[in-house]
């Protein structure tokens, strides 16, 4: 009897060891392990963004808190990196071509049109600036921008700030009636176009600003150590090329050249950082809607310019970059 009990104890112990090894090697057979993995996966794929609760306190989106946080996660960890990989170092024209070749894939990112894709891609390119993906430092819903339209569409701006102190701004539009979501790029041109009624598109203005920014080093090279008269002569000889970057008169060329040559070019790593169009400086001047255009570089170098877009189709040039008159 005693021998029988010893044998039974050994068998039970062996069976327990065998089960332990089996589930260790095959965790998919362990129901508890499966549930824990599923919970961990779902938690990992959600991203809480400060301020999102205000949306649900005031409105009733069709999809849940968890779904919204999943959309935030996908935006930060999948959409933005994917766009960056595919548009890295591309010009606006090349980004436009990429969009035309990948419309269906881009629609799956909840981006509904070419202009929004290009605007967002331009922001992303500026943030990462040819580098590898930079860590996200801070992110939040701008609660002052939360609003609802008569047809139940809820809109709010999301700010994503990265470790290099650059940011991406995106407008989310969700619904109280269905699970739709639209991502729209937010940038400094939006304030101008809230009141603009002419025929110039936001994309055209962005292209002009980008062309100007891309040409600043050549602008400086061709205008440095020149007298005012020589600069006026240079404008006359190169009028067509200068009009492509928004410079449309001798006076504008001379005044912009003064600012550009005053930047800290002695610093070999002087680099463009961002541009701004302050909303409080937007003013209707009859033929043109104008605003201050501030272009920031490192070492506190700044260009304070003026950008104007025509209010009517027959007013030319339709976009021009100049300076404010000095008293």
MARLUM-723252 format. One record per residue (C-alpha): residue in one letter; chain; y, x, z. Coordinates in nm, 4 decimals, always signed. Each point is the difference from the previous one (the first is absolute). Example, Ala and Ser with C-alpha at 12.3 -4.5 7.8 and 13.67 -1.06 7.14 Angstrom:
REM MARLUM-723252
  res  chain         Y         X         Z
    A      A   -0.4500   +1.2300   +0.7800
    S      A   +0.3440   +0.1370   -0.0660
***
This chain:
REM MARLUM-723252
  res  chain         Y         X         Z
    X      A   +0.0000   +0.0000   +0.0000
    X      A   +0.2353   +0.2761   +0.0937
    X      A   -0.0810   +0.1787   -0.3259
    X      A   +0.0686   -0.3210   -0.1963
    X      A   +0.3451   -0.0385   +0.1559
    X      A   +0.0893   +0.3596   -0.0816
    X      A   -0.1023   -0.0526   -0.3651
    X      A   +0.2109   -0.3238   -0.0193
    X      A   +0.3038   +0.1775   +0.1448
    X      A   -0.0366   +0.2828   -0.2525
    X      A   -0.0333   -0.2503   -0.2890
    X      A   +0.3074   -0.1967   +0.1084
    X      A   +0.2014   +0.3188   +0.0412
    X      A   -0.1097   +0.1196   -0.3465
    X      A   +0.0940   -0.3381   -0.1507
    X      A   +0.3471   +0.0153   +0.1601
    X      A   +0.0568   +0.3518   -0.1317
    X      A   -0.1152   -0.1108   -0.3458
    X      A   +0.2421   -0.2960   -0.0071
    X      A   +0.2863   +0.2220   +0.1121
    X      A   -0.0707   +0.2513   -0.2794
    X      A   -0.0416   -0.2768   -0.2599
    X      A   +0.3350   -0.1645   +0.0711
    X      A   +0.1719   +0.3344   +0.0260
    X      A   -0.1212   +0.0957   -0.3473
    X      A   +0.0501   -0.3527   -0.1423
    X      A   +0.3198   -0.1390   +0.1590
    X      A   +0.0189   -0.2745   -0.2635
    X      A   -0.3018   -0.1639   +0.1713
    X      A   +0.1885   -0.0217   +0.3280
    X      A   +0.1827   -0.3342   +0.0155
    X      A   +0.2294   +0.1170   +0.2779
    X      A   +0.0850   +0.3133   -0.1990
    X      A   +0.0721   -0.2092   -0.3102
    X      A   +0.2373   -0.2276   +0.1862
    X      A   +0.1850   +0.2917   +0.1575
    X      A   +0.0380   +0.1721   -0.3371
    X      A   +0.1299   -0.3191   -0.1574
    X      A   +0.2562   -0.0480   +0.2763
    X      A   +0.1089   +0.3652   -0.0284
    X      A   +0.0343   -0.0310   -0.3784
    X      A   +0.2080   -0.3172   +0.0235
    X      A   +0.2240   +0.1557   +0.2661
    X      A   +0.0482   +0.3144   -0.2073
    X      A   +0.1106   -0.2036   -0.3015
    X      A   +0.2838   -0.1762   +0.1788
    X      A   +0.3440   +0.1428   +0.0607
    X      A   +0.2363   -0.1571   +0.2519
    X      A   +0.3645   +0.0296   -0.1019
    X      A   +0.2721   -0.0484   +0.2601
    X      A   +0.1781   -0.3321   -0.0478
    X      A   -0.2773   -0.1828   -0.1824
    X      A   -0.0464   -0.2457   +0.2906
    X      A   +0.3500   -0.1393   -0.0670
    X      A   -0.1280   -0.1319   -0.3343
    X      A   -0.2696   -0.2045   +0.1726
    X      A   +0.2306   -0.1087   +0.2818
    X      A   +0.2329   -0.1696   -0.2502
    X      A   -0.2179   -0.0881   -0.3001
    X      A   -0.3607   -0.0928   -0.0803
    X      A   -0.1351   +0.2263   -0.2763
    X      A   -0.3188   -0.1237   -0.1621
    X      A   -0.1932   +0.3151   +0.0773
    X      A   -0.0617   +0.1381   +0.3459
    X      A   +0.1514   +0.2795   +0.2039
    X      A   -0.3125   +0.2035   -0.0704
    X      A   +0.0329   -0.0489   -0.3759
    X      A   +0.3643   +0.1061   +0.0038
    X      A   -0.0889   +0.3135   +0.1957
    X      A   -0.2749   +0.0710   -0.2520
    X      A   +0.2590   -0.0278   -0.2798
    X      A   +0.2222   +0.2478   +0.1853
    X      A   -0.2958   +0.2360   +0.0353
    X      A   -0.0835   -0.0236   -0.3713
    X      A   +0.3647   +0.0596   -0.0980
    X      A   +0.0379   +0.3135   +0.2145
    X      A   -0.3443   +0.1524   -0.0451
    X      A   -0.1033   -0.1126   -0.3484
    X      A   +0.2812   -0.1370   -0.2183
    X      A   +0.2681   +0.2622   +0.0682
    X      A   -0.2360   +0.3029   -0.0243
    X      A   -0.1574   -0.1423   -0.3191
    X      A   +0.3382   -0.0535   -0.1638
    X      A   +0.1125   +0.3482   +0.1009
    X      A   -0.3103   +0.1696   -0.1401
    X      A   +0.0570   -0.1735   -0.3343
    X      A   +0.3790   +0.0390   -0.0339
    X      A   +0.0480   +0.3370   +0.1673
    X      A   +0.2746   +0.1999   -0.1751
    X      A   +0.0258   -0.2588   -0.2791
    X      A   +0.3333   -0.0999   -0.1544
    X      A   +0.1063   -0.3646   +0.0067
    X      A   -0.1062   -0.0323   -0.3653
    X      A   -0.3441   +0.1427   +0.0836
    X      A   -0.0328   -0.2375   +0.2972
    X      A   +0.0884   -0.2843   -0.2381
    X      A   -0.2797   +0.1095   -0.2349
    X      A   -0.2444   +0.0205   +0.2899
    X      A   +0.0866   -0.3581   +0.0968
    X      A   -0.0595   -0.1298   -0.3531
    X      A   -0.3425   +0.1666   -0.0063
    X      A   -0.1049   -0.1267   +0.3453
    X      A   +0.1550   -0.3451   +0.0386
    X      A   -0.3135   -0.1735   +0.1294
    X      A   -0.0754   +0.2660   +0.2628
    X      A   +0.3627   -0.0083   +0.1180
    X      A   -0.0066   -0.3788   +0.0323
    X      A   -0.2893   +0.0423   +0.2434
    X      A   +0.2431   +0.1958   +0.2198
    X      A   +0.2082   -0.3234   +0.0244
    X      A   +0.2779   +0.1507   -0.2156
    X      A   +0.0962   -0.2651   -0.2535
    X      A   +0.2209   +0.1721   -0.2591
    X      A   +0.0966   +0.3286   -0.1640
    X      A   +0.3419   +0.0348   +0.1596
    X      A   -0.1367   -0.0337   +0.3527
    X      A   -0.2781   +0.2490   -0.0697
    X      A   +0.2385   +0.2601   -0.1428
    X      A   +0.2484   -0.0476   +0.2845
    X      A   -0.2776   +0.0424   +0.2591
    X      A   -0.1517   +0.2984   -0.1832
    X      A   +0.3450   +0.1628   -0.0108
    X      A   +0.0351   -0.0427   +0.3779
    X      A   -0.3475   +0.1419   +0.0605
    X      A   +0.0640   +0.3000   -0.2253
    X      A   +0.3237   +0.0712   +0.1839
    X      A   -0.1654   -0.0144   +0.3429
    X      A   -0.2882   +0.2325   -0.0820
    X      A   +0.1968   +0.2094   -0.2528
    X      A   -0.2918   +0.1838   -0.1573
    X      A   -0.1679   +0.0712   +0.3341
    X      A   -0.3241   -0.1309   +0.1417
    X      A   +0.0029   -0.3350   +0.1787
    X      A   +0.2350   +0.0219   +0.2994
    X      A   -0.0853   -0.1683   +0.3305
    X      A   +0.1602   -0.3306   +0.0842
    X      A   +0.2247   +0.0407   +0.3037
    X      A   +0.1342   -0.3470   +0.0720
    X      A   -0.0363   -0.3452   -0.1518
    X      A   +0.1411   -0.3420   +0.0805
    X      A   +0.0940   -0.3419   -0.1277
    X      A   +0.3769   -0.0346   -0.0321
    X      A   +0.0166   -0.3245   +0.1989
    X      A   +0.3571   -0.0681   -0.1177
    X      A   -0.1325   -0.0490   -0.3543
    X      A   -0.2666   -0.2637   +0.0799
    X      A   +0.0746   -0.3236   -0.1861
    X      A   -0.1726   -0.3002   -0.1550
    X      A   +0.0823   -0.1749   -0.3270
    X      A   -0.0192   -0.3757   -0.0571
    X      A   -0.3383   +0.0361   -0.1689
    X      A   -0.1546   +0.1683   +0.3039
    X      A   +0.0226   +0.3637   -0.1077
    X      A   +0.0567   +0.2366   +0.2912
    X      A   +0.1711   +0.3305   -0.0770
    X      A   +0.0583   +0.3066   +0.2157
    X      A   +0.0773   +0.3670   -0.0490
    X      A   -0.2339   +0.2745   +0.1228
    X      A   +0.1356   +0.3494   +0.0676
    X      A   -0.2349   +0.2977   -0.0233
    X      A   +0.1454   +0.3270   +0.1287
    X      A   -0.1853   +0.3258   -0.0592
    X      A   -0.0078   +0.3341   +0.1809
    X      A   +0.2493   +0.1522   -0.2463
    X      A   +0.2586   -0.2648   +0.1042
    X      A   -0.0217   -0.1777   -0.3363
    X      A   -0.0940   -0.3645   -0.0203
    X      A   -0.1435   -0.2723   -0.2201
    X      A   +0.1290   -0.3571   +0.0203
    X      A   -0.2109   -0.2908   -0.1188
    X      A   +0.0618   -0.3748   -0.0067
    X      A   -0.3058   -0.2111   +0.0828
    X      A   -0.0172   -0.3605   -0.1170
    X      A   -0.2766   -0.2167   +0.1467
    X      A   -0.0549   -0.3762   +0.0056
    X      A   -0.0561   -0.2883   +0.2391
    X      A   -0.2012   -0.1807   -0.2699
    X      A   -0.2414   +0.2632   -0.1361
    X      A   -0.1307   +0.3544   +0.0399
    X      A   +0.2307   +0.1543   -0.2590
    X      A   +0.1928   +0.3157   +0.0731
    X      A   +0.2555   +0.1844   -0.2131
    X      A   +0.1272   +0.3537   +0.0610
    X      A   +0.3501   +0.0759   -0.1259
    X      A   +0.1727   +0.3368   +0.0152
    X      A   +0.3233   -0.0012   +0.2011
    X      A   +0.2693   +0.2553   -0.0800
    X      A   +0.3739   +0.0542   +0.0050
    X      A   +0.0501   -0.1748   -0.3341
    X      A   -0.1113   -0.3321   +0.1468
    X      A   +0.3330   -0.0621   +0.1720
    X      A   +0.1903   +0.0484   -0.3263
    X      A   -0.2290   -0.2373   -0.1850
    X      A   +0.0341   -0.2765   +0.2587
    X      A   +0.3435   -0.0768   -0.1450
    X      A   -0.0355   +0.1440   -0.3505
    X      A   -0.0070   -0.2508   -0.2875
    X      A   +0.0103   +0.2292   -0.3049
    X      A   -0.2723   +0.1127   -0.2404
    X      A   -0.0741   +0.3496   +0.1310
    X      A   -0.3386   +0.0236   +0.1735
    X      A   -0.0727   +0.1737   +0.3287
    X      A   -0.2398   +0.2280   -0.1849
    X      A   +0.2732   +0.1086   -0.2438
    X      A   +0.2261   +0.0940   +0.2899
    X      A   -0.2791   +0.1925   +0.1736
    X      A   -0.0681   +0.1924   -0.3227
    X      A   +0.3672   +0.0924   -0.0302
    X      A   +0.0210   +0.1192   +0.3615
    X      A   -0.3230   +0.1958   -0.0404
    X      A   +0.1263   +0.1618   -0.3228
    X      A   +0.3222   +0.1003   +0.1727
    X      A   -0.1804   +0.1452   +0.3035
    X      A   -0.2431   +0.1897   -0.2247
    X      A   +0.2919   +0.1511   -0.1958
    X      A   +0.2127   +0.1219   +0.2912
    X      A   -0.1143   +0.3632   -0.0133
    X      A   +0.0720   +0.0174   -0.3752
    X      A   +0.3288   -0.1810   +0.0620
    X      A   +0.0997   +0.2699   +0.2434
    X      A   -0.1185   +0.2826   -0.2274
    X      A   +0.2101   -0.1286   -0.2902
    X      A   +0.3152   -0.0636   +0.2049
    X      A   +0.0150   +0.2848   +0.2486
    X      A   +0.2841   +0.2545   -0.0278
    X      A   +0.1677   -0.2160   -0.2655
    X      A   +0.3650   -0.1012   -0.0083
    X      A   +0.0869   -0.3690   -0.0141
    X      A   +0.0891   +0.0335   -0.3681
    X      A   -0.3349   +0.1654   -0.0757
    X      A   -0.1809   -0.2799   +0.1801
    X      A   +0.1865   -0.2614   -0.2048
    X      A   -0.0950   +0.1836   -0.3175
    X      A   -0.3627   +0.0137   +0.1137
    X      A   -0.0001   -0.3766   +0.0507
    X      A   +0.1317   -0.0589   -0.3545
    X      A   -0.2685   +0.2273   -0.1469
    X      A   -0.2834   -0.1559   +0.2029
    X      A   +0.1150   -0.3596   +0.0330
    X      A   -0.3241   -0.1663   -0.1137
    X      A   -0.2194   +0.2002   +0.2362
    X      A   +0.2323   -0.0577   +0.2953
    X      A   +0.0121   -0.3749   -0.0671
    X      A   -0.3799   -0.0044   +0.0417
    X      A   +0.0458   +0.0988   +0.3655
    X      A   +0.2905   -0.2421   +0.0557
    X      A   +0.3037   +0.2295   -0.0527
    X      A   +0.2221   -0.1799   -0.2486
    X      A   +0.3482   +0.1610   +0.0138
    X      A   +0.1685   +0.3393   +0.0267
    X      A   +0.1525   -0.0877   +0.3362
    X      A   -0.3359   -0.1065   +0.1405
    X      A   -0.1646   +0.3208   -0.1195
    X      A   +0.2717   +0.2198   +0.1534
    X      A   -0.0015   -0.1835   +0.3341
    X      A   -0.3786   -0.0101   +0.0298
    X      A   -0.0172   +0.3706   -0.0941
    X      A   +0.2344   +0.0833   +0.2880
    X      A   -0.2329   -0.1695   +0.2488
    X      A   -0.3193   +0.1482   -0.1439
    X      A   +0.1399   +0.3526   -0.0015
    X      A   +0.1073   -0.0455   +0.3616
    X      A   -0.3593   -0.0420   +0.1187
    X      A   -0.1861   +0.2772   +0.1837
    X      A   -0.1585   +0.1645   -0.3004
    X      A   -0.0123   +0.3295   +0.1883
    X      A   -0.3044   -0.1467   +0.1744
    X      A   -0.2898   +0.0721   -0.2354
    X      A   -0.1984   -0.2957   +0.1310
    X      A   +0.2712   -0.2629   -0.0345
    X      A   -0.1980   -0.3164   -0.0690
    X      A   +0.0657   -0.3670   -0.0703
    X      A   -0.1020   -0.2328   +0.2844
    X      A   +0.1058   -0.3565   -0.0811
    X      A   +0.2739   -0.2268   -0.1287
    X      A   +0.1711   -0.2990   +0.1600
    X      A   +0.2141   -0.2881   -0.1199
    X      A   +0.1812   -0.1335   +0.3106
    X      A   +0.0127   -0.3798   -0.0058
    X      A   +0.3465   -0.0094   +0.1563
    X      A   +0.1431   +0.1953   -0.2960
    X      A   -0.1133   -0.2432   -0.2726
    X      A   +0.2988   -0.1558   -0.1738
    X      A   +0.0587   -0.2089   -0.3133
    X      A   +0.2631   +0.1637   -0.2193
    X      A   +0.0117   -0.2499   -0.2865
    X      A   -0.1909   +0.1646   -0.2833
    X      A   -0.2168   +0.1931   +0.2446
    X      A   -0.1838   -0.0393   +0.3284
    X      A   +0.0459   +0.3322   +0.1792
    X      A   -0.1137   +0.1750   +0.3130
    X      A   -0.0046   +0.3371   +0.1657
    X      A   -0.2949   +0.2170   -0.1010
    X      A   -0.0823   +0.2642   +0.2620
    X      A   -0.2453   +0.2742   -0.0964
    X      A   -0.1362   +0.2059   +0.2884
    X      A   -0.1266   +0.3577   -0.0101
    X      A   -0.1209   +0.2257   +0.2786
    X      A   +0.2510   +0.2247   +0.1801
    X      A   +0.2248   -0.3087   +0.0343
    X      A   +0.1052   +0.0158   -0.3648
    X      A   +0.1137   -0.3416   -0.1216
    X      A   +0.1394   -0.1430   -0.3236
    X      A   +0.2280   -0.3015   +0.0520
    X      A   +0.0075   -0.1761   -0.3349
    X      A   +0.0558   -0.3443   -0.1441
    X      A   -0.2443   -0.1977   -0.2109
    X      A   +0.1083   -0.2957   -0.2131
    X      A   -0.2050   -0.2509   -0.2001
    X      A   +0.1540   -0.2302   -0.2594
    X      A   +0.0315   -0.3699   +0.0743
    X      A   -0.0198   -0.1052   -0.3652
    X      A   -0.2126   +0.1006   -0.2970
    X      A   +0.3027   +0.0962   -0.2119
    X      A   +0.1392   +0.2400   +0.2648
    X      A   -0.0988   +0.3575   -0.0761
    X      A   -0.1119   +0.2364   +0.1365
    X      A   -0.2330   -0.2265   +0.1930
    X      A   -0.0551   +0.2600   +0.2770
    X      A   +0.2364   +0.2766   +0.0998
    X      A   +0.0196   +0.2607   +0.2760
    X      A   +0.3390   +0.1253   +0.1102
    X      A   +0.1978   +0.0891   +0.3118
    X      A   +0.2481   -0.1935   +0.2092
    X      A   +0.3643   +0.0769   -0.0628
    X      A   +0.1501   +0.2341   +0.2570
    X      A   +0.3466   -0.0670   +0.1340
***
